[in-house]
Structures are given as C-alpha cells and as structure tokens.
Amino acid sequence: MKRSRTIALTAAAALSVGLTGGAVQAADRGTTSARVWVTTVDRGELLAERPAVAFRTGASPHQTIVVDPDVTYQEVDGFGASITDSSAAVLHRLTPAAREETMRKLFDPVRGIGVSFLRQPIGSSDFTAEAEHYTYDDVPPGRTDFGLHHFSIAHDQAEILPLLRRAKQLNPALQVMGTPWSPPAWMKTTDSLVGGRLKDDPAIYDAYARYLVKFVQAYAASGVPVDFLSLQNEPQNRTPDAYPGTDMPVAQQIKVIEALGPLLRKASPRTKILAYDHNWSTHPNDVAATPPGEDPETDYPHRILASPAARWVAGTAYHCYSGDPAAQTALHDAFPDKGIWFTECSGSHGPQDPPAQVFRDTLKWHARNVVIGTTRNWAKSAVNWNIALDSEGGPHNGGCGTCTGLVTAHPDGTVSTDAEYYTIGHLAKFVKPGAKRVASTSFGTTGWNGQIMDVAFRNPDGSTALVVHNQNDDPRPFAVQVGERIFEYTLPGGALATFTWPRARALDGGLEPVSLAGATATTAPNGENAAAAVDGDASTRWSSGQGQEPGQYLQVDLGRETKFRRVAIDSGGNLGDYARGWRLSVSDDGTDWRTLASGAGVGQLTTVDVPRTRARYLRVGTTASAGNWWSVADVRLYR
C-alpha cells in the first residue's frame, strides 16, 4: 500500500516564504485573445505563429497558470549571446548578403529574434580564430607596460567592432557587457595568458583596473558603449584547457574592484561592475584544483557582496556548468539590493550525437534551466555563449570542442538556426529591455518533473509575454488565467511557446493579491512540515494514507492577522489530484476554528469567494473520500 504523496510547492507556491502569485487584474475589455508562437523538438515548428487563442470567462479543469501583471520582480536588461572572435570570423566568411541576412535574423526585433544583450570577451577566449591568444596590451616576455603605452583594440577593429555597431543599428536597445578571460601576461604570476594569478602587487591591481577602463573608453569611442563589466571570466577555473584563464581568489577580486570602482565611476558612470561571473556552484574540478591549504571559496559571490568592495558592484553574474538556478535566489535573498545576471551557457553535443537529438536535448534543457530557470530566479539577463560557429563547432583555440551556437555557418555558405536561437528567441523577441517579470504559477522544476513550467513578463508598453515549456514527452493541456478571463491550450511534448496579449487594466470591483511573505504551512494527519520557495523550486512529502480521506488538511499560518475575500487552491500538474470535497476554515489563534465555506471539487483550480474575512490561520481540508491522491501546488489569497 502506498503511504506517501508528493505535494509540489512550485516556483509560485505561497506557503512559507510568501507569494502573491495569483491574478485578479482582469484583461482589458478589448483584449479577447492571445497570440502564440511555438517551437517543437522535431523542428516541425520553429518560432511558428499559430492561430490566436481566445480568452473567455469561466474556469478550467486543467492545471492553471495564473498570471498577475501587477506583481513585479526584477527588471530585464536583455537576452542574447557573444560575438566571440570565432563568431566574428565565421560571420565575415559569409558573403555580404548572407552576413546581413544572418545579422537581421539575430538582431532585428521584427524580422529576427531581436537579440538584446551581448557579452563580449575582452581579448582572447577559447573561441579565438587566430593561432595565438592575445590581449590589448601584449609585450615581449620579461617586459612590462605599467603605463599601458602599448594598449590597442586594433585587433577588434577588423571584424568584431563592425559587427557590434551593426547589431546596435539593428537593435538600438542592445546592451553590451565586457569580460576578460585573462589580464595581459606581464601582470600574471605565470607570465602567460593560460592559468596563473595576478601578481599580488598594488601596482598590478592599479594597472589592471586602468586596463579595463581603457577598454571601456576605447569601445565607447568606437561606437559601442559598454553597459556591464566583469573582472574575470570563471575566476575559479584554475586549470583552463590551453586557453586564457586566471585563478582569481576572492581577495584578489576585491582588490581589483576597489581599484577599478572609483576610476570607472569617473570615466564611464553608465558601466556597472558585475562580480564573480562563474557557475551556480563551484565545479567539483575547481574544488579539486584548489592549491593545498587554500580555501576553495565555494561561497565566492556571497563573500564579494559582503565585503566593503560591494559598494562598487551592481550584482553578480552566473554560468550554467555546475549547480542549479536556485543559487541565484539564495544570493538574492541574502543581498536583495544587488542584481543578478545570467551571462553564459553553451549547448553541446557528443561526438556521435545526431543533429536531431542535439536540437531536441538542447531545446529542452535550455528551456528548463536558462529560459525559465534563470529568469524565475531573479536573472536580469539570459545569455548564451557563441552567437555563431561553423559546422565543426569552431574555430576554437583550446577549450570546448563540442559547443554549439545560436546559428551555424556551413561550407556551402548557408546558415542554419540551432536550438539556442529559438530558446533565446522565445525571450528576446517578445520580452523587451525594461520589462519586469511578473507573478505566475509554474508547476515544473529545473531538474525535470514532467510538468508545465513558465515565466511571465510585463513589457514597458504594458503588454504581457508568457513563456511556457512542456517538460513532458507527451502533449499536456493547461489553462492560463488573467483576472476573470481564461484560455486553454495544449502544447506538444517538449515544446516551447510564447503567448502575448496587450495591455490589461483592472475592471471595477477587481481584487488584489495578498502577500503571504513569512507564512508557514503544515499538513495533517501525520504530515511533515510543508515548505515552499518563492521563485525557486521546492517540494515536500507528506503521509496521507491511500487516496483521499475526510479530515486531511493543509494548514497555513499567515504570520499575522490578514484580510481577504477570496482563496484560490491550485492542485497543479498532478491531474485529477484535487479534493473531491473540501472545507475552508479560519482561526485567530490556531485552536478555535470557524468554517468559511465548503463544496465539491471540480478541477485543478478551486476559487472560493468568501465574506470579507480577517484571520491569521487558514485550513483547507478534505470532506470526501476518493481513490486519487490530493495535491496542493499553490494557495493564494485576495482582498
């Protein structure tokens, strides 16, 4: 006999640390439908616009994504990739007409996907077309250049900067970040771009800070202002594979920030400093490569933001190669006044993987972790690695031999779009810089649980964009509710979709969500404490016997006396796992309870309008028997 059941308290769950996730702002009376674009794993549809889907009044028996465009989170800066030296070389090998067409596919917000964020290497990375790696101030071995007399960005003037200027012409909202893979070799302990650390010398920290400022100034003078700057790509990668890299411990990054901050504020006030620029968690290989006796600094970004140097730092940049996006929320909770940017993730392939499998696997993983996972965990950007590569995955000089790009240039001069073009496109084309993420219920997890997951944004023009991914291999029906209006949709297995609808406004007499920040939840009988996480992924197990039995309940301590007049109980993606009979009760002290309402469940989302109520404790209980388990994914209150 089964003795346990999972209650999935997903990214929008409202039971312990609080969400407002439901919506009571109704769609504008003139808003009758949502437009929809879909990409399928079999490439049958590629950002293909399907017929619009109509809003209607009423309810749905399916799991329901409730969108509230009035509850906002982080502001968006953009979505994109990197025009690496290799990408620039690949694009310049095309005919002028093919190159222009490709640039339009990438950057034009109307004819293309409207890439709105580029992270540019400062000097050489592993994706460098030349035989030798370079920086902007290389001098012969044994020599130094503290005066930076040899500084020059001439290398980038040939191919990289013309592409950047064209990209900004195509999308004036484009933002640019600069990131070095290595300081000039003469600044390092190894006298090499590959590996080593900065020399622990105040004169070196000052020289490196001035080097970075000169880069920002030189790019701005070339028509490409730099909006963001990190200090070192992957500072914990201590053993780069034959490509530029630098082991930069926390103490050294702090010293560079302290030297750079005042100089940058004076020279380029628009340019924000981002710390760390590495994985969600320290990679096991980086821990293993820590020098004997040294701290592996697995809490690197926390240390930077807790230091005095944080006054110069806008926030933290993350990569995808180890850990989970939930690390971003943990950092946000610790330092809520600092921003989070997601700045690198590359698709990859095995040596024998067929192209169809590479597309399918990349689309699904990036949809879960990059498109939705990063943005639901406070990221202001979602940025992939190379924007363009050749059919061999290059050219590259050391490093990754299995990376993929947004587009691939083939020997015959044609260019194809890859999975990352569509994952980034489902964001960049519809979510504009300045948009804000808004509350929406989501039932999937980044680790894969086979459910529908989503993220929603309100654009500067007031329109809403909802990005939805079906994790399951089979088609999954769901509903989307905005205020009192709803539509139903079914996505093919593995598909990614974006829905958009125009500005919404509240109808007279509308309700507003109640914040449940600080609330806690328990289950009974014999239940363990329920737990939830806002904008992360969480789940809890509780012992409920087999099927539904009268007397089972979920109890929420709201943390304070709270006023409300509507309760929404969402059973999420476990279809059919709604209470066949339910009772809603409240209490002021957790001991004496009074019944507000009761009824029969008819679907995944139960919305209960009650008289204006003031209480601290809320209990949702079962009153009928059923063979189905009972799941609760989200509880929301409105006043």
N, C-alpha and C positions, 0 to 999 in steps of 0.2 A: 504494500500500500504506500502511495506517495504521502510524505509528511511535510513537504516544504513547497513554497511557491515564491517566485521572484516578483517583487513589485519594482518595476523600473521607474526610478525617480530621475527623469532625464534632465537635459540641459535647461529646461524651463521649469523644473519641479519647484514647488513653492513651500516646502515643508520645514526646512530647518534654517536656511540662511536667506531665504526670502526671495521671492519673485513677485512681481505683479504680473505675470505673463499673459493674462487674457485681455481681450479687447472688447471695449464697449463703444468705441467710436465707430459709428456706422459709416459705411461707404456713402459717398455723396449720392444724393438722389439721382444725379445724372450718370453715375457710374454703374453700368449694367453688366459689364463683362471685363475679363482679364485676358490679356494677350499671353501667349505661351510659346516658348522656344524649347526644343528638346534635342538632346544628343543621346544616341543609343550605343551600346557597347559593340554592336555588329557593324557600325558605321552606316547603317541604313538611314539614319537621320543625323545630320551634323549641324547643330545650331539651327535646325529647321523650324520655321514658324508654322505652327499648327493653327487650326481654326480657334478663334477666341472662345472662351468658356464663360457662360452666363452666370452671374450672381442671382441668387433667389433668396427668398425668406424661408425660414423653417430650420429643421435640424437634419442631421445625417446619422445613420447607424455606423459609419466608418470612423476610424481614428481621425481626429480633427486638429489641424494646425490652426491655432487661434493667434491671429496677428494683431498687435496693438501698436499702431504707428505713433502713439503719443508717449510711449515708454521708451526712452532712448538710452543708448550706451555710448560706445566710442565713436568718434568721427573718423571717416575714411579718408586716407590720403591717396590711395590708388592700388592698382593691381598690374603685374607685369613680369618682367624677366631682366636679363642682362645682355646688352650688346657687347659681348666679350671681344677680345682681339680675334678669336677664331670666328665668332659670328660675323664680325665686320668683314673678314677675309672672304667668308662664304658668300655674303651678300654682294660684295664687289666683284666676284667672279661671274655673277649673272649679267645678262645683257641689261642695259639701262632700263628698257621697258619692263623686263621681268623683275628687276630690283624695285622699281617704282610700284609695280602691282603688289609685290610682297610687302613693301612698307605700308601701302594702303590697307592691305588685309590685316596688318598688325596694329596700326596706329589710328587709322581713320575711324572716328566713332560711328559713322553712318555706313560706310562701305566695308568696314572691317570690324574688329572687336574693340578698338579704342583703348589699347594698352596705355595706362596712365601712370606707371611707375617703372623706372629703370634703375637698377643697382649696377654701377659701373666700377670695374676694377681700377684702382689707382696703380698703374703699372701692370706688370705681368701676373697672370694666374696660370693654372694648369691648362686653360684653354687659350693658348697663345700659338699663333701660326708660325712665328719665327723659330729658328733653331736655337736661339739663345734668349734667355729670360732678361728682362730689363726693368728698370725704374726710371724716374725722371731726373735722377742725379747720380749717374754711374761714373765712377772714376777708376783708374787702374788700381790693381791690388796694392795695398800698402799706403795709398794716399787717402786724404780726407778732403772734405769740402764744407767746412762749417759755415762759410759764407754763402753757400748754395749758388756759387757763381756758375756752375755747370747745369743748373736746373733748366729743363726744357720739356715741353709737351709736344715737341715736333713729331714724335712717333705717332701721336693720336691725330695730328692734323691731316694725315693722308687719307685715312678710311673711317676711323671711329667718330670723330667730331662732325664730319659732313652728315653721317647717318643720324647722329643725335640732333643736329639742327633740323634735319628734315622731319624727324619724329616730332619735334616740338612744333613745327609748322602744321603738321597733320593733326596734332592734338595739343593745342596750347595749354591745356590743363595738366600736361605731363610733368611729373616731379622726378628729380634725379638725386640719387644717393651715390656717394663715393666711398669705396672700401679698398684699403691696401692689403695685398697678400704678403708683402714684405717691405720694410724700410730699405733704403739703399744699403748695400752690403757693408760699406765702410762704417755704418752705425752699429753693426752687429758683432757679437762675440765670435762668430764663425767666419767673418769676412765673406759670407756667402748669402745669397738670397734664399737658399734652401736650408731651413732649420735654423737653430740658434735663437738667441735672445738679443734684445737691445743691450748695449753696454750700459752698465749701471753708473751713469755719469750725468750730472745735471746739464752739462753742455750738450750731451747727446739728446736728452729729453727736449731741451730747448730747440735744438736743430731739427728734430723730427717734427715738433709742433710747427715750426716755421715752414718746413717742407710741405706739410698738409695745408697750411694756409696759402702757400704759393700755388698749390694745385687748385684750390677753390678759386683763387683770383684769376689764374690763367684760363680755367674753363669758363668763368663768367665773361672774361674778355673775349673769348671765342664764341660767345653766343649761347652758352649752356650753363646757366646758373645752377649751383649745387644746393639742394634743399636739405640734404642729410649727409652726415659724415660719421662713419665708424672708424675706430682706431686700428683694428686688425681683424682680418677675416679669420675666424675659427682660432682664437688665441690659445686654445688648449690642445690643438693638433700639433704635437711635439715632434712627430716623425712624418712630415709630408713626403709623398712618393715622387721624388725627383722634380718637384715644382716649388715655387716660392711659398714660404710659410715661416711663421715666427711663433715661438713659445713666449707668450706674454702673460706672466703671472699677474694676479690682481694688483699687487703693489706697484708693478711697472705700469699697468694701465692707468692706475690712479695718478701716477706722476706725469704721464703723458697728458691726461685730461687737465690736470692742474696747470700745466704749461700751455696747453692749447686753448683752454676756455677763454681767458682774457684776450688773447690775440685774435681768436675767431670772432668774438663778440664785437671787437673794434673793426675788423677787416670785412666781415660778412655777417651782419646780425641775423640774416634770414636763415643761415645754415645751422641746423640742430645737430648736436652730438648724440650719437646712439652708442651705448655701451655693449660689451660682450660680443654679439654677432656670431653666435655658435648654437649648439644643439639644445633641445629642450632639457636634456640631462647629459651629464658628462659621459662621453662614449667610453665603454669599458677599455678599449685600446688606449685611450688617452690617460685613463687612470693607471693602466699598467705601465705606461711610458713615463710616469712621473719620476723624476730623479730621486734616488734613495734619500730618505729622511725629509723629503718635502711633502707638503700638504697637497693633495690632488685638487683641492678647492672646488668641490662638487657643488658648492653654493655660490659660484662666481658672481652671477648678476646681483644676488642679494647683497654681497659684500660691497660691490661697487656703489649700489644705491644707498647703502647705509653709511658710506664714507662721506667726508666733507666735500669730496670731488663731485658728489651728486648734484651740487648746485649748478654745475655747468652742463648737466646731462638731461636731455629731454626724455629719455627712456631707454629701452632695451630692445635689441634685435635678436631674433631666434632663427635657427635652422631645423630641419626635419629629420636628421640622420640618426638620432638617438632620442628616446623618450617619447613623450606624449604631449599634445597641445595643452592639456590641463595644467602643465607647468606655468603657462602664461597667466592663467587665472590665479594661481598661487602667488605669483610675483605681483600681480595687480592688487590682490587683497593685502599684501604686505606694504605696497607702495602705491596707493591708489592715485596719487597726484602725478605719477610718471606714466608715460605712454609705452605701448608695446607694438613693435613692428615685426612682421614675419618676412624675412629677406632672402631665404634661399631654400629651394628643394628641387632636385632633379629627378625626373623619371629615369629609369634604367632598364636594361634588358640582359638576359642571359645570352651566352654565345650561340645557342641553338634555338632561342625563342622565336616562333613565327611572328610576323608583324601583327596579325590579328590578335594574338594573345597579349603582345606588348601593349597594344591600344586598349584592350579590354581591362587588363590589370592596372595599367596606369590611370585610366579614367576613374575606376572605382576607388583606388587608394587615394588619389589626389582629391576626389570629390569628398571623401570622408574626412581626410586629415588636413588638407590645405584649404579647399574652398569653404568648407563648413567648420571643420575643427579649429582652425586658427581664428576665424572671424568670430565664432561664438565664444572664443576665449580671449577677446579683447584686442585682437590684432587690428591695427590701422592700415595694414597693407598685407597683401599676399603676393609673394614674388618668387617666380621660378628661376632656374639657372639660365642656361644659354637660350637666347631667343631664336637662334638659327644654327644648325650644324649640317655637315654634309652626310651622305648616305653611309659613311663609315663611322659616324659619331664623332667626327673631328672637324678640323685638325686640332690635336691637343699635344701638349708637351709635358709628359708626366701625368700623374693623377688618373682621372676617371677615363676608362676606355669603353664604358658601357652606358654613358649618359645619353639622354635624348633631349631634343629641343622643342620649342613650340612649332617650328617648321623645319623641314629637311629639304636641302637642295640636292638634286640628283645629277649624275654625269651628263644627261641629255639636256640640262638647262632648265628642267621643270622643277617646281617647288610644291611639296605636299605639306598638308597640315597634320600635326600629330595630336595625341590626346591632350597634351598640355595646352595647346592652342584653344581647345574647347573648354577645359576646366577654367583657365584664366578668362576666356571669353564669356562664360556664363556669369562672371562677376563684372569684368571691366566694361562690357558693352552696355550694361544696364544699371550698374551702381556707380554713380559719378563721384569724383572727389568732392568732399564736403558733405556727402551723405552721412547719415547716422544709422548705426544698427539699431533695430527696434525689437521689442519683445515678440517672441513667437515660441510656441510649444514645439519641441522636437523629440522624437522617440528613438532615434538611432544613437549609436555610440561610435567613437573613432576606432574602437577595437573590433567593430563589426558585430551587430546583433540581429541583422536581417530586417531591420525596421526602416521606416521613413524618417529621414532627418532633414533639417532645413536651417536656413538663416534668412532673416529679413532686414531690409534697409528702407529708410525714408530718404529720398533724394532731395536736393536743395529746392527743386520745383514742387515739392510736396507729393510726388508720385511714390508708389511703393514697389519695390522689387523683392520677390520671394524666390530663393534658390532652393530647390528640393532635389534630394537624391534618394532613389530606391535602392537600399543595400541588397535586397533580396534578389535571387536569380529569377524569381517568378514575378509576374505583374502584381502590383499592390494598389488597391484603391485607398483613397483618403479624401478628406474634405478640408477646405480652407474657409475659415470664418473670420470676417472683419465686421465687428459690431453685430448688427442683427442680420447681416447678409452672409450667404454661404455659397460655395460651389463645390462640386465633387469632381474628382479626376482619378484616372488610373494610369500609372507610369509603368512601362515595360521593365523587366528585371535589369538592374544595374544602371538604369538611365539617369541622366541629369537634366533638370529642367529649370527654366527661369520663367516666373509669372510676373507680369507688371500690370498695374492699374493706376489710373490718375489720382490726383489729389483727393483726399477724403476730408469730410468735415462732420463734426458731431451733429446729430439730429437733436431737436428739442427734447429734453427729458432724458438724455442719454446718461449712462452711468460711467464712473471712472474706476480703474482698478485700485485695490488697496494693497499697499506694500506689506509683505509678510517678512520683512527683514528681521532676523532674530527669532523667528518661530522655530519650534521643535516638534517632532512627531513621534508617536509610539503606536504600536499595533497590539491587538489582543484578540482572542486569548493566546497566552503563551508566545507572545511576539517579542522579537528583539527590537531595539530602538530603530526606528526608521531614520534614514539620513538622506540628505539631498544636497545638491550643489548648484548654485546659480552659474549658468553659462559653462559648466563643465559636464562631465558625465559621471553619474553615480548610480548605484543600485543597492538594494537591501533585500535580504531574505527574511521571511517570517514563517513561522509554523502555524498552519491554519487547518490542519486535517485535510481530508479528501473532499474537494468540492466546496460549495458554499453552504454555510450553516448559519441559522439565526444566532445573533449575538456576536459575531465577528465585527470588529470595528477598527477604524483608523482615527486616532485622536491627535489633535493639533493644539499645542499651547502657543497662542499668538504672541505671547511675551508681554502683552499689555491689553488693557481694555480697548476693543476695536469695534468701530461702527461699520455695518454692512447691510445690504439688502438683496444681494444675490450671491449664490455659491455655485461654482462650476466644478464638477468632479469628472476627471478625464481618465478613462481606462487605458488609453494609449494604444500601442500596436498589438497587444495580445487580443486579437479579435474574438469577441464573444465573452471575454472575461469581465463583463460588467455585472454589477449586483442586480439580481432578478427582483429583489425587493430591498428598499433602503429606508433608513430613518436618519434625519438630520437633527442633532441635538446640540445645545449650547449650555455653558456653565460659567458662572463668575468665579468660582473657587476650585473647580475640578472635582467637586464632590457632589453637589446638588445639580442635577441636570433637568432641563426642560426641553420638550420636543418642539421644534420649529415646523417641520414638515416631514412627510413620508410619502412613498409612492412605489411604483413598479418601474424598474429599469427597462429601457427600450433600445439602448445603443451605447456606444463607447463614450459619448459625452452626455452627461446629465446636468442640465442647468436648472437651478432651483431658485425662483423668486420668493422672497420671504418678506414679512413686515420689517420695517426698519428695526435693526437689532443691534444691541450693544452687549458684547461678551468678550471674555478672554480665552475661553476654551471652546473648541469645535469638535464634534464627534460625528463621523459618518459610519453608520452601522448597517449590517445586513439583517433583513427580516424574513428572508425566504431561503429555501433550500434549492440547490442546483448542482448538477454534475460539473459545471465549469468552475475553474478557479476564479478568484476575484482579484483583479489587478487595479492599482491606482498609480497613474503616471503623473498626475498633476492635480492640485487643488488650488482654485483661485477665488478670491473674494472681490466684490464690487460694492461701491456706495453710490 
